Amino acid sequence: MSKEQQKEETSLKGELFENLRALISLIDQLRDLGVSDYIKLPRIAVLGSQSAGKSSLLENIVGLDFLPRGEGIVTRRPLEMRLIHKPEAGKPWAIFENNKDEKFFDFDKVRQNIVDLTDKSTNGTKDINPEPIVMTIFSSDCPDLTLIDLPGITRIPLPGQRADIEKVTLDMAKSYCADERTIILAVCPANQDLSTSDGLKLAMDLDPTGKRTLGVITKIDMMDLGTDARKMLLGQEIPLALGYVGVKNRNQKEINEKVRVAVALEREQNYFKTHPIYSTIPQDLLGTKSLTTKLTNILYKHIKGSLPQIIKEIDGKIKDCELKLLELGPGLPRDKEEKMHTIWNMLTEYTDNLNNQLRGKYDYKIRSKDQSLQGGARIKTIMNKLYEDVSSKTYRASKFYSEKEIREAIKLHQGDTIPGFPSFDSFLYLIMPQLEKLKDPAIEALNEIFTYIDSLSNSILKRVFVRFPTILEEISEISSKVLNDQRVKTQSVVENLIDAELGYIFTNDQDYLTLNASIIPQEDEEKPVQPAQPAQPAQPGQATGQPGQAGQPAAPAPKQQPPPPKREEDPEKILVQELSRRIDSYFRLVVRNLRDGIPKAIGFFLVRATQEQMQFQLYNEIMKNSQVMQSMDEPEYITQERDTIKKTLATLKQAQKLLKQDPQQTFQQSKKQITIAEKAKTTANRFINAVKDAIK
């Protein structure tokens, strides 16, 4: 490889890691801002059972000896390690989130500080605390990664530990690893059956497809003689989409002898290169360096792929917070005039919302999940159902009377007059009970619409006056009173409409007047007599009898049939049928009138009047009632909620600003940002071609 090619590859490698560091720093800054409280952020969680070799693995990755060791659960708080690669750093150092001003150059003190912070949070017990310790390490040996070391999954509690330690450790692991944006580093010891690994089992439960789980096989050098981890590493036992990497950690003897991590990494590399089995396996599946490279690439792609959705979620959360703040409104004013102004604005908002609902206008502030008909559409449905069962053309009001009852009604109201003449009183006697039945459905429809509007009004009031529950009840009572006054007026109008139909029988309906002008049944019209046809002169050779037969005598004329006898009609039955028909016709006419008139009355005197008068009458009633102004106060929980939302909004807006600072770097991949593997392949091809040319 020429010097120029080496220089180009080094430049590309440096650019790749610079972009990776920028992305990881971006996520860390979002986490520092507190965005992770509202939106899940990409991270790597180290998962495994107790004594699976997690601590040694992490020290190998970092390149430093700094983690607490001992018996039982050593890691009793999640440890978030932010690793920052500093090529120019002569001596590595660490800082803790709780004291950013203090730098730790002595990593024995780092270990002790982790122990102290853990003991302090658990009051010196062996209990577990879910609050993470956040630590940043700057070193020339560590990669650019952020790792979270979780307490190991423990099945049997030790003395001084809680009895449900297994549930606690499992729940904590789930709380981190269930998130789709968390990469799971499942640590599995090679000297145990892979199918019984607690860490891998939990990882597969939370990530069934294995698309975000990377398996790490530890303690490879501690396997029984004659066995190896080849099938595990190649994914032939339990496959994972991200695969496996085998590592050789420091053993207990090396730890006791304080063998430096750098020396242990050299020994690990030599172990895999000289091993008869592992030397034949692809080397990118072996060693801490391979693991670090693989983790780096996975995290880089993971963050880059997650950022667009994170930005979308932040924007959505900001809109939700702004809408919620708008609903809560500003803080409570103290001046009386300002209070009145606030109430007036809220009353205006309430009446606008109510009017929009009743008129069916779209209001973005109303985000109801209820898909049923609401507002004016609901009222219209109630109106449409009024008299629906008696308005069809086939409905007969006279069906409630037998022929005998109608005959008796006719006789009852004939008095001492001559039979055969129709009586109007008979008609009234039969039609009135049927018309009376129209009252109850009309009043029920009115009450149903009133109840719905009152319920709708109260729901809007609760949303608008959520800040002031002390006056909500009084304002709700006033609005219900205004509505009830309109209901009483409307009921009077509705009853008058029905009374008019009952008290004055009249119609100008042309169809009714035409069809019911006579009580005489229409008989079949007599057929007109056809005029006699003149006799045709006989043709030569044709006799006047049978036509067409010359010389034949004429046939005798057919005898004329006598007309059928006329049916004898029962005059009283004719009156019964006619009276039934008139009852049906007039009842249908009244229903048609009321089915239009009553909804119009309800719509005008209740719905429209409420829309037009509610705000004015509410304001007048509140002005008369000084107690409303005096009791206007905002509860503490509303103030706290507003402050919390303001804090959340400020955090999210800072995050939004941070994400938009360098969109070119964050969202667009430069043409030069190709993977090291791709570049190495290109370089190798060039070398092979050069060798071929030299041979030729």
C-alpha positions in Angstrom: 0.0 0.0 0.0 1.4 3.4 -1.0 1.9 6.2 1.5 -0.9 8.1 -0.2 -3.3 5.2 0.1 -2.3 4.8 3.8 -2.9 8.5 4.4 -6.3 8.4 2.7 -7.4 5.3 4.7 -6.2 6.9 7.9 -8.1 10.1 7.0 -11.3 8.1 6.2 -10.9 6.2 9.5 -10.5 9.4 11.4 -13.5 11.0 9.7 -15.6 7.9 10.5 -14.8 8.0 14.2 -15.2 11.8 14.3 -18.7 11.4 13.0 -19.4 8.6 15.4 -18.1 10.7 18.3 -20.3 13.6 17.1 -23.4 11.3 17.0 -22.7 9.7 20.4 -22.0 13.1 21.9 -25.3 14.3 20.5 -27.2 11.5 22.2 -25.3 12.0 25.5 -26.2 15.7 25.4 -29.8 14.9 24.8 -29.6 12.5 27.8 -28.0 15.2 29.9 -30.8 17.6 29.0 -33.2 15.1 30.4 -34.8 14.1 27.0 -34.6 10.5 28.0 -37.3 11.2 30.6 -39.7 11.8 27.7 -38.2 10.0 24.6 -36.2 6.8 24.4 -32.6 7.3 23.2 -30.2 4.8 21.7 -27.9 3.1 24.1 -26.0 -0.2 24.8 -27.0 -2.2 27.9 -24.7 -5.0 29.1 -26.8 -7.9 30.3 -25.8 -11.1 32.0 -26.1 -13.2 35.0 -24.0 -12.8 38.1 -20.3 -13.8 37.6 -20.8 -14.0 33.8 -17.6 -11.9 33.4 -19.3 -8.5 32.7 -16.9 -6.5 34.8 -13.8 -8.0 33.2 -15.3 -7.6 29.7 -16.0 -3.9 30.3 -12.5 -3.3 31.7 -11.1 -4.9 28.5 -13.2 -2.6 26.4 -12.2 0.5 28.3 -8.6 -0.6 28.7 -8.5 0.2 32.4 -8.9 -1.6 35.7 -11.5 0.4 37.6 -14.6 -1.6 38.5 -15.4 -3.0 42.0 -15.0 -6.7 42.6 -16.0 -9.1 45.3 -18.6 -11.7 46.2 -22.3 -11.4 45.6 -23.8 -8.7 43.5 -21.0 -6.1 43.1 -22.9 -4.0 40.6 -25.9 -2.8 42.6 -26.6 0.4 40.6 -26.7 0.7 36.8 -23.3 2.3 35.7 -23.5 4.4 32.6 -20.0 4.7 31.2 -19.5 7.4 28.5 -16.2 6.5 26.8 -14.5 9.4 24.9 -11.5 8.5 22.8 -8.8 11.2 23.2 -5.7 10.4 21.1 -3.8 13.2 22.6 -4.6 12.3 26.2 -1.4 11.4 28.0 -3.0 10.0 31.1 -6.6 8.9 31.2 -9.1 10.5 33.6 -12.7 10.1 34.7 -15.4 12.5 36.0 -18.7 11.7 37.6 -22.0 13.4 36.8 -22.7 14.4 40.4 -19.3 16.3 40.6 -18.2 17.4 37.2 -15.5 19.7 38.6 -13.4 16.8 40.0 -11.1 14.8 37.8 -10.1 11.3 38.8 -6.6 10.3 37.4 -6.3 7.5 40.0 -8.7 4.7 38.9 -8.4 3.0 42.3 -10.2 6.1 43.6 -12.7 5.8 40.7 -13.5 2.2 41.9 -13.8 3.5 45.5 -16.1 6.3 44.4 -18.4 3.9 42.6 -18.6 1.8 45.8 -19.2 5.0 47.9 -22.0 6.3 45.6 -23.7 2.8 45.7 -23.5 2.5 49.4 -24.8 6.0 50.0 -27.8 5.4 47.8 -28.7 2.1 49.5 -27.9 3.3 53.1 -25.0 0.8 53.4 -27.2 -2.2 52.7 -26.8 -4.8 49.9 -29.9 -3.6 48.3 -30.2 -2.5 44.6 -30.9 1.1 43.4 -32.3 1.7 39.9 -30.8 5.2 39.8 -27.7 5.1 37.5 -24.3 6.3 38.2 -23.1 8.4 35.3 -19.3 8.4 34.6 -17.3 9.8 31.7 -13.9 8.4 30.9 -11.4 10.2 28.6 -8.6 8.0 27.3 -6.4 7.3 24.3 -7.1 3.6 24.6 -10.9 3.5 24.9 -13.3 3.6 22.0 -16.1 6.1 21.5 -19.0 4.3 23.1 -21.7 4.7 25.8 -22.3 1.5 27.8 -24.7 0.8 30.7 -23.5 -2.0 33.0 -26.6 -3.5 34.7 -26.7 -5.5 37.9 -26.3 -9.2 37.2 -29.4 -11.4 37.2 -29.3 -13.2 40.6 -31.4 -16.2 41.6 -30.4 -16.8 45.2 -30.1 -13.9 47.7 -27.1 -13.6 49.9 -27.3 -12.6 53.6 -28.3 -9.0 53.8 -30.1 -9.0 50.4 -33.8 -8.9 49.8 -35.7 -12.1 49.3 -37.1 -11.1 45.8 -33.6 -10.3 44.4 -34.3 -12.3 41.3 -37.4 -10.4 40.4 -35.7 -7.0 41.2 -32.7 -7.7 39.0 -34.9 -9.1 36.2 -37.3 -6.1 36.3 -34.4 -3.7 36.2 -32.9 -5.5 33.2 -36.2 -5.4 31.4 -36.7 -1.7 32.1 -33.6 -1.0 30.1 -33.5 -3.7 27.5 -37.2 -3.8 26.5 -36.8 -0.5 24.7 -36.4 -1.0 20.9 -33.7 1.6 20.8 -31.5 -0.3 23.3 -28.7 -2.6 21.9 -28.4 -5.6 24.1 -24.9 -6.9 24.8 -25.7 -10.3 26.1 -22.7 -11.8 28.1 -22.7 -15.6 28.2 -19.9 -17.7 29.9 -18.6 -20.4 27.5 -18.3 -22.9 30.3 -22.1 -23.1 30.7 -24.7 -24.3 28.3 -25.8 -21.4 26.0 -29.4 -22.4 26.2 -29.4 -21.9 30.0 -27.8 -18.5 29.9 -30.0 -16.1 31.9 -28.8 -13.1 30.0 -29.3 -14.6 26.5 -32.7 -16.0 27.5 -33.9 -12.6 28.7 -32.5 -10.9 25.6 -34.3 -13.3 23.3 -37.6 -12.7 25.3 -37.2 -9.0 24.8 -35.8 -9.1 21.3 -37.3 -12.3 19.7 -35.8 -11.5 16.2 -32.3 -10.9 17.7 -31.9 -7.8 15.5 -30.5 -5.7 18.4 -28.7 -8.4 20.4 -25.0 -9.0 20.2 -23.8 -12.1 22.0 -20.4 -12.1 23.8 -18.9 -15.5 24.8 -16.6 -15.0 27.8 -14.4 -17.5 29.8 -13.5 -19.3 26.6 -10.2 -20.4 28.2 -12.0 -22.0 31.1 -13.9 -24.6 29.1 -13.5 -28.3 29.8 -10.7 -30.1 28.0 -11.8 -31.3 24.6 -14.6 -28.7 24.2 -14.6 -25.4 22.4 -17.0 -22.5 21.6 -16.8 -22.8 17.8 -20.5 -23.6 17.3 -21.5 -20.9 19.7 -19.4 -18.3 17.9 -20.7 -19.3 14.4 -24.3 -19.1 15.6 -25.0 -22.7 15.0 -26.5 -23.3 18.4 -28.7 -20.2 19.0 -28.4 -17.7 16.0 -28.5 -14.0 16.5 -28.8 -11.4 13.7 -25.8 -9.5 15.0 -23.9 -12.6 15.8 -21.4 -13.4 18.5 -17.9 -12.4 19.5 -15.6 -14.5 21.8 -13.3 -12.9 24.3 -10.7 -14.0 26.8 -10.9 -11.9 30.0 -8.3 -11.7 32.8 -8.7 -14.7 35.1 -8.7 -14.4 38.8 -5.0 -15.1 39.1 -4.2 -12.2 36.7 -6.5 -9.9 38.5 -4.8 -10.8 41.9 -1.4 -10.2 40.3 -2.7 -6.9 39.0 -1.9 -7.7 35.4 -2.5 -4.5 33.4 -5.4 -4.6 30.9 -3.1 -3.8 28.0 -1.0 -6.8 28.7 -4.1 -9.0 29.1 -5.3 -7.8 25.6 -2.0 -8.9 24.1 -2.3 -12.3 25.7 -5.9 -12.6 24.4 -4.7 -11.8 20.9 -1.9 -14.4 21.1 -4.3 -17.0 22.6 -6.7 -16.8 19.6 -4.0 -16.7 17.0 -2.2 -19.8 18.3 -5.2 -21.9 19.4 -5.7 -24.9 17.1 -9.5 -24.3 16.8 -10.0 -20.6 17.2 -7.1 -19.7 14.8 -9.2 -21.3 12.0 -12.3 -19.2 12.8 -12.8 -15.7 11.1 -10.8 -13.4 13.4 -13.6 -10.7 13.4 -15.5 -13.1 15.7 -12.7 -13.2 18.3 -11.1 -10.7 20.7 -12.0 -7.5 22.5 -10.8 -5.3 19.6 -13.1 -7.1 17.2 -15.9 -6.6 19.7 -15.2 -2.9 20.0 -15.1 -2.4 16.3 -18.4 -4.3 15.8 -20.1 -2.4 18.7 -18.9 0.9 17.2 -20.3 0.1 13.8 -23.6 -1.2 15.3 -24.1 1.9 17.5 -23.2 4.3 14.7 -25.8 2.8 12.4 -28.3 2.5 15.2 -28.1 6.1 16.2 -28.1 7.3 12.6 -31.2 5.3 11.8 -33.0 6.4 15.0 -32.4 10.2 14.7 -35.2 11.0 12.2 -37.8 9.3 14.4 -36.3 10.9 17.5 -36.6 14.4 15.9 -40.2 13.6 14.9 -41.1 12.5 18.4 -39.5 15.6 19.9 -41.5 17.8 17.6 -44.7 16.0 18.5 -44.0 16.3 22.2 -43.3 20.0 21.8 -46.7 20.4 20.1 -48.4 18.4 22.9 -46.8 20.5 25.6 -47.7 23.8 23.8 -51.3 22.6 23.5 -51.4 21.6 27.1 -50.0 24.9 28.2 -52.6 26.6 26.1 -55.3 24.7 27.9 -53.9 25.5 31.3 -53.5 29.1 30.4 -51.2 31.7 32.1 -50.9 32.0 35.9 -53.8 33.4 37.9 -53.9 37.2 37.9 -54.4 39.1 41.2 -56.0 42.3 40.0 -59.9 42.2 39.9 -60.1 43.7 36.4 -57.5 41.2 35.2 -59.5 38.4 36.8 -62.7 39.6 35.0 -60.7 39.8 31.8 -59.5 36.2 32.3 -63.0 34.9 33.0 -64.4 36.8 30.0 -61.7 35.1 27.8 -62.5 31.7 29.2 -66.2 32.2 28.8 -65.6 33.2 25.1 -63.5 30.1 24.6 -66.2 28.0 26.2 -69.0 29.4 24.1 -66.9 29.3 20.9 -66.2 25.6 21.6 -69.8 24.9 22.3 -70.9 26.7 19.1 -68.3 24.9 17.1 -69.6 21.6 18.4 -73.2 22.3 17.8 -72.5 23.6 14.3 -70.1 20.8 13.4 -67.1 23.0 12.9 -63.6 21.5 13.2 -61.8 22.5 16.3 -58.1 21.3 16.6 -58.3 21.8 20.4 -60.9 19.0 20.7 -59.0 15.7 20.4 -61.6 13.3 21.4 -61.1 9.6 20.7 -64.8 9.0 20.7 -65.8 8.1 17.2 -69.6 8.3 17.8 -71.7 11.2 16.5 -71.1 14.4 18.5 -72.5 17.9 18.6 -75.0 19.0 16.0 -74.8 15.7 14.2 -76.0 14.0 17.4 -78.9 16.4 17.8 -79.9 16.0 14.1 -80.0 12.2 14.7 -82.4 12.7 17.6 -84.6 15.0 15.5 -84.6 12.5 12.6 -85.9 9.7 14.8 -88.9 11.8 16.0 -92.1 10.0 14.9 -90.0 7.8 12.7 -92.2 4.8 13.6 -95.5 6.4 12.7 -94.5 8.4 9.6 -94.3 5.7 7.0 -97.0 5.6 4.3 -98.1 2.2 5.4 -98.8 3.2 9.0 -102.5 3.2 9.8 -103.7 5.1 12.9 -107.1 3.3 12.5 -105.5 0.0 13.2 -106.1 0.6 16.9 -109.9 0.4 16.3 -111.9 -2.7 15.3 -114.8 -2.3 12.8 -117.2 -2.8 15.7 -115.7 0.1 17.7 -115.9 2.4 14.7 -119.6 1.5 14.2 -120.2 2.2 17.9 -118.5 5.5 17.6 -120.7 6.4 14.6 -123.9 5.4 16.5 -122.8 7.2 19.6 -122.3 10.5 17.9 -125.4 10.3 15.5 -127.7 11.3 18.3 -131.3 11.4 17.2 -130.5 12.4 13.6 -131.4 10.3 10.6 -128.8 7.4 10.0 -126.6 7.5 6.9 -125.1 11.0 7.5 -121.4 11.2 8.6 -120.8 12.8 11.9 -117.7 15.0 12.5 -117.8 14.2 16.2 -117.2 10.6 15.4 -114.1 11.6 13.5 -112.9 13.7 16.5 -113.8 10.9 19.0 -111.5 8.5 17.1 -108.6 10.8 16.0 -108.0 12.6 19.2 -106.6 9.6 21.3 -104.2 9.0 18.4 -103.0 12.6 18.2 -102.6 12.7 22.0 -100.0 10.0 21.7 -97.8 12.4 19.7 -97.1 14.5 22.8 -94.8 12.2 24.8 -92.3 11.5 21.9 -92.0 15.2 21.3 -91.2 16.1 25.0 -88.9 13.1 25.2 -86.9 14.3 22.1 -86.7 17.8 23.6 -85.4 16.5 27.0 -82.9 14.2 25.2 -81.5 17.1 23.3 -81.5 19.3 26.4 -79.6 16.6 28.4 -77.1 16.1 25.6 -76.4 19.9 25.3 -76.1 20.2 29.0 -73.6 17.3 29.2 -71.6 18.7 26.2 -71.6 22.1 27.9 -70.3 20.6 31.2 -67.5 18.7 29.5 -66.3 21.8 27.7 -66.5 23.8 30.9 -64.4 21.2 32.7 -61.8 21.5 30.0 -61.8 25.3 29.8 -62.0 25.9 33.6 -59.7 23.1 34.6 -57.5 25.6 36.3 -60.2 26.9 38.6 -62.2 24.0 40.1 -63.3 26.3 42.9 -65.6 28.3 40.5 -66.2 25.5 38.0 -69.2 24.2 39.9 -70.8 27.6 40.2 -70.3 28.4 36.5 -71.7 25.0 35.6 -74.8 25.7 37.6 -75.3 29.0 35.9 -74.9 27.4 32.4 -77.3 24.6 33.3 -79.8 27.3 34.5 -79.5 29.2 31.3 -80.1 26.0 29.3 -83.0 24.9 31.5 -84.7 28.3 31.0 -84.5 27.8 27.3 -85.8 24.3 27.7 -88.9 25.5 29.5 -89.6 28.1 26.8 -89.1 25.5 24.1 -91.3 23.0 25.8 -94.1 25.6 25.9 -93.7 26.2 22.2 -93.7 22.4 21.4 -96.8 21.9 23.5 -98.5 24.8 21.8 -97.7 23.2 18.4 -99.3 19.9 19.5 -102.2 21.6 21.1 -102.9 23.6 17.9 -103.1 20.3 16.0 -105.4 18.8 18.7 -107.6 21.9 19.2 -108.2 23.0 15.6 -108.8 20.4 12.9 -107.9 22.1 9.7 -105.8 21.6 6.6 -105.1 23.3 3.2 -103.4 20.2 1.9 -104.6 19.9 -1.6 -104.2 16.1 -1.8 -106.3 15.6 1.3 -109.0 18.0 0.2 -109.2 16.3 -3.2 -109.2 12.7 -2.1 -111.7 13.3 0.8 -114.2 15.7 -1.0 -116.9 13.0 -1.1 -117.9 10.0 1.0 -119.6 8.3 -2.0 -117.4 5.4 -3.2 -116.4 5.7 -6.8 -118.2 3.0 -8.8 -117.0 1.5 -12.0 -117.8 3.6 -14.9 -120.3 2.1 -17.4 -118.8 1.1 -20.7 -120.0 3.3 -23.6 -122.3 1.7 -26.0 -120.6 1.1 -29.3 -122.6 2.6 -32.3 -124.0 0.0 -34.7 -121.9 -0.7 -37.7 -123.6 -0.1 -41.1 -124.3 -3.3 -43.0 -121.8 -4.1 -45.7 -123.2 -4.8 -49.1 -123.0 -8.4 -50.1 -120.4 -9.4 -52.5 -121.4 -11.2 -55.7 -121.9 -14.8 -55.0 -122.0 -14.2 -51.3 -125.1 -14.7 -49.2 -126.1 -12.3 -46.5 -125.7 -15.0 -43.9 -122.3 -16.7 -43.4 -119.6 -14.5 -45.0 -117.3 -16.1 -47.5 -119.6 -19.1 -48.2 -121.4 -18.4 -51.4 -124.9 -19.7 -51.5 -124.9 -20.8 -47.8 -127.8 -19.6 -45.5 -126.9 -17.0 -42.9 -126.2 -18.3 -39.3 -128.6 -17.1 -36.6 -127.5 -14.1 -34.5 -126.0 -14.9 -31.0 -128.2 -14.3 -27.9 -127.3 -11.3 -25.8 -126.3 -12.1 -22.2 -128.3 -10.3 -19.4 -126.2 -7.8 -17.2 -124.9 -9.2 -13.9 -126.9 -8.2 -10.8 -125.7 -5.2 -8.9 -124.0 -5.9 -5.5 -125.9 -4.8 -2.5 -123.6 -2.4 -0.4 -123.9 -2.0 3.4 -124.2 1.8 3.9 -122.9 1.6 7.4 -119.9 -0.4 6.3 -119.1 2.3 3.7 -119.1 4.9 6.4 -116.8 2.8 8.6 -114.3 2.3 5.8 -114.5 6.0 4.8 -114.0 7.1 8.4 -111.0 4.8 8.8 -109.4 6.2 5.7 -109.9 9.8 6.8 -108.4 9.0 10.2 -105.3 7.6 8.5 -105.0 10.4 6.1 -105.4 13.2 8.6 -103.1 11.5 11.2 -100.4 11.2 8.5 -100.9 14.9 7.7 -100.5 15.9 11.4 -97.4 13.8 11.8 -95.9 15.3 8.7 -96.5 18.8 10.1 -95.2 18.1 13.6 -92.2 16.1 12.3 -91.0 19.3 10.7 -92.4 21.9 13.1 -91.1 20.4 16.4 -87.5 20.0 15.4 -87.6 23.6 14.0 -89.0 24.8 17.3 -86.3 22.9 19.3 -83.6 24.0 17.0 -84.6 27.7 17.2 -85.8 28.1 20.7 -83.3 25.8 22.4 -80.2 25.2 20.3 -79.8 28.5 18.5 -81.0 30.6 21.5 -78.4 28.8 23.7 -75.7 29.6 21.2 -76.7 33.3 21.0 -77.4 34.0 24.7 -75.2 31.7 26.7 -72.1 34.0 26.9 -74.0 37.2 27.7 -76.2 35.5 30.4 -73.2 33.8 32.0 -71.3 37.0 32.2 -74.3 38.9 33.6 -74.9 36.2 36.3 -71.2 36.2 37.3 -71.2 40.0 37.5 -74.1 39.8 39.9 -72.4 37.1 42.0 -69.4 38.6 43.7 -68.6 35.3 45.4 -67.5 33.8 42.1 -64.7 36.4 41.9 -63.7 35.9 45.5 -63.5 32.1 45.2 -61.5 32.3 41.9 -58.3 30.5 42.9 -55.9 28.1 41.2 -55.1 24.8 43.0 -51.5 23.9 43.7 -51.5 20.9 41.4 -52.4 23.0 38.4 -49.5 25.4 39.2 -47.1 22.4 39.5 -48.4 20.8 36.3 -47.8 24.1 34.4 -44.3 24.4 35.8 -43.5 20.8 34.9 -44.8 21.2 31.3 -42.8 24.5 31.0 -39.7 22.6 32.1 -40.4 19.8 29.7 -41.0 22.2 26.9 -37.7 24.0 27.6 -35.8 20.7 27.6 -37.4 19.6 24.3 -36.8 22.9 22.6 -33.1 22.8 23.7 -33.0 19.3 22.2 -34.6 20.5 19.0 -32.1 23.4 18.7 -29.2 21.0 19.4 -30.4 18.6 16.7 -30.7 21.4 14.1 -27.3 22.9 14.8 -25.5 20.6 12.3 -28.0 18.8 10.1 -25.4 18.1 7.4 -23.3 16.1 9.8 -26.2 14.5 11.6 -28.5 13.4 8.7 -26.4 13.3 5.5 -23.7 10.7 4.9 -20.8 12.1 3.1 -19.5 10.2 0.1 -16.2 9.7 2.0 -18.0 8.0 4.9 -17.5 4.5 3.7 -16.8 1.6 6.0 -13.2 0.5 6.8 -14.0 -2.9 5.4 -15.1 -1.5 2.1 -12.0 0.6 1.8 -9.8 -2.4 2.9 -11.4 -4.5 0.2 -10.7 -1.8 -2.5 -7.0 -1.5 -1.3 -6.6 -5.3 -1.4 -7.9 -5.5 -4.9 -5.4 -2.8 -6.0 -2.6 -4.8 -4.3 -3.6 -8.0 -6.0 -3.8 -6.3 -9.4 -0.3 -4.7 -8.9 1.2 -8.2 -8.0 -0.4 -9.7 -11.2 1.1 -6.9 -13.3 4.5 -7.4 -11.7 4.3 -11.2 -12.5 3.4 -10.5 -16.1 
